Amino acid sequence: MTLTPVPRVAVVVVAAGSGTRLRGGAPKAFVGLDARSILHRSLLGVFAGPSAQVVVVVPEGYEGDALTDARDAAGAAADLVTVVTGGATRQESVAAGISALWADVDVVLVHDAARALTPPEVFERVVAAVDAGADAVIPTLPVVDTIKRVDDAGRIVAGVDRSELAAAQTPQGFRRAVLEAALAEAAADHTDDAAVVAAAGHTVVTVAGDAAAFKITTAPDLERARAIVQAAPEASPAPAPAPAPAHRAPRVGIGTDVHGFGGEGTLWLAGLEWPGEQALSGHSDGDAVAHAIVDALLAAAGLGDIGTHFGTDRPEFAGAHAEAFLAHTLRLLREAGWVVGNVSVQVQANRPRFAARRVEAERVLSAALGGAAVSVSATTTDGLGFTGRSEGVAAFATALVVPA
């Protein structure tokens, strides 16, 4: 029998945040990123790094979900996983993770689950710096934007010399004894682990971070992460080959979607933002054009309808735009052995006026479907019905799929 060596490094993955700014309908780490959660994707990066005990800190009630994600991401290293319940603050959650460390651990990395795309090389650099003698290490990126100091009235007071600034990332690495002592002595709550150690009088050094280690905080951050994952499928475990469809001929599907005006923010339609136009209401952004296309593609492939895959029980699609819907649909089709032939969609609405942006909409929708041809037309209903009364938008799509 082969025994897994007891590691001297541990990674505490903090996944106990509520994620209120993301508005994903669940604690942030448990919102979907690809086919799995943000936490699962983050742990894939952790286990690709140096061998370590991995302690996942989660909100109460999510221990089982976290253990499932962690064991799946760990593979043969599943015996290195520990899941604990976090506290009311980040500092309390980190302390809970530290309390679960094994006795042999002397280097501790604290990592935000929300930095789900952090490359394993960043973990390696942090561990190497601690091994070289540092008490505390953080990965950073140079600040590239021009920074201004602003007063309470919104007036610029002065510029800030960005040569002295750096954007901190995680994982942040520490000698275990240093971090434990700093947490025990902390008189104030800190949202940054290195700040706790610095407040205790220790020097914090930096190593190079990575642009991919950005933090998923808002819905646009999540869309950005999903686009990166979708564009780099080689980073994901390869799905099992799908069986060839029993019916080898091309297939056609029809989809319809309707949304009324009354949503919050700006109108999104046909994958485009329409400044100055009232938003459509809906679980996501209310993009009736994108949703009709999804319904038509799913129907053509025999995969159900949009409610089956994007219903209100899928909080990760709350507020999501066309790119997220179409990318996920494309993945479902590929797994079932189909590719998109072409799509035609008609919009019925008094507004917005499509003529000036029709080509742009076709280009955006086509790109989201992997380059498949998409045509968009628009019409009004001569004042008849709810679209004629400018109460909302209706879209009707026809899609052709062919065997892969």
Buried (B, 14 or more C-beta within 10 A) or exposed (E): EEEEEEBBBBBBBBBBBEBEEBBBBBBBBBBBBBBBBBBBBBBBBBBBBBBBBBBBBBBEEBBEBBBBBBBBBBEEBBEBBBBBBBBEEBBBBBBBBBEBBEEEBBBBBBBBBBBBBBBBBBBBBBBBBBBEEBBBBBBBBEBEEEEEEEEEEEEEEEEEEEEEEBBBBBBBBBBBEBBBBBBEEBEEEBEBBBBBBBBBEBEBBBBEBBEBBBBBBBBEBBBBBBBBBBEEEEBBEEEEEEEEBEEEEEBEBEBBBBBBBEBEEEBBBBBBEBEEBBBBBBBBBBBBBBBBBBBBBBBBBBBEBBEEBBEEEBBBBBBBBBBBBBBBBBBBBBBBBBBBBBBBBBBBBBBBEBEEBBEBBBBBBBBBBBEBBBBBEBEBBEEEEBBBEBEBBBBBBBBBBBEE
